[in-house]
């Protein structure tokens, strides 16, 4: 069980990031300092495709609801992400 202070989790993240940092990839080591270094934000769920790798396209009984995220909600999400890790990478898409 992890310590209450999260040190074992932090150590696990540090170990997992080594291959990326040591290979000289585009993500700086500072981006990995918290577990929330990368976010995927789906602001528009509208889709009319049936891609095999997407739950919308290949799951029976899955009810996909098309929609557009409210701008106020997007701003709150972005503020939270920035407060957790100002160097995080934000990708504005999902599937």
C-alpha positions in Angstrom: 0.0 0.0 0.0 1.4 3.5 -0.9 2.5 5.8 1.8 0.1 8.5 2.9 2.5 11.2 1.6 2.4 9.6 -2.0 6.2 9.0 -2.0 5.9 5.5 -3.5 3.6 6.9 -6.3 6.1 9.7 -7.0 8.9 7.2 -7.1 7.0 5.0 -9.6 6.3 8.0 -11.8 10.0 9.0 -11.7 11.0 5.4 -12.7 8.4 5.3 -15.5 9.6 8.7 -17.0 13.2 7.7 -17.3 13.0 6.2 -20.9 11.3 9.4 -22.2 13.7 11.8 -20.5 16.9 9.8 -21.2 16.0 9.4 -24.9 15.8 13.2 -25.2 12.2 13.2 -26.2 10.1 16.4 -26.7 8.6 16.2 -23.2 10.9 17.9 -20.6 11.6 16.2 -17.3 9.8 19.0 -15.4 6.5 18.0 -17.1 6.7 14.7 -15.3 7.0 16.1 -11.8 3.4 15.5 -11.0 1.3 12.6 -12.2 -1.0 15.0 -14.1 1.5 15.9 -16.8 -0.8 15.3 -19.8 -4.5 15.9 -20.3 -6.9 15.0 -23.0 -9.8 17.4 -23.2 -12.7 16.5 -25.5 -14.5 19.7 -26.1 -16.6 18.4 -29.0 -18.0 14.9 -29.0 -19.8 15.2 -32.3 -19.0 12.3 -34.7 -20.7 10.4 -37.4 -18.0 7.7 -38.0 -17.9 4.1 -36.9 -14.2 3.6 -36.3 -13.3 0.1 -35.1 -11.0 1.4 -32.3 -13.7 3.7 -30.9 -16.3 2.7 -28.3 -18.8 4.6 -30.3 -18.2 2.6 -33.4 -17.8 -0.9 -32.0 -19.8 -1.3 -28.8 -23.4 -2.6 -28.9 -25.6 -0.7 -26.5 -23.2 2.2 -26.1 -25.2 5.4 -26.3 -22.9 8.2 -27.6 -24.3 11.7 -27.0 -23.0 14.4 -29.4 -22.3 17.7 -27.7 -20.1 20.7 -27.3 -18.5 21.6 -24.0 -19.7 24.8 -22.4 -17.0 27.5 -22.5 -17.4 28.1 -18.7 -16.7 24.4 -18.0 -13.7 24.4 -20.4 -12.3 27.4 -18.5 -12.8 25.7 -15.2 -11.1 22.5 -16.4 -8.2 24.5 -17.9 -7.8 26.4 -14.6 -7.7 23.2 -12.6 -5.1 21.7 -15.0 -3.0 24.7 -14.7 -3.1 24.7 -10.9 -2.1 21.0 -10.8 0.8 21.4 -13.3 1.4 24.6 -15.2 3.8 22.8 -17.5 1.3 20.1 -18.4 0.6 19.2 -22.0 -3.1 19.7 -23.0 -4.4 17.9 -26.0 -7.8 19.2 -27.1 -9.3 16.0 -28.5 -10.3 12.6 -27.4 -11.0 9.7 -29.7 
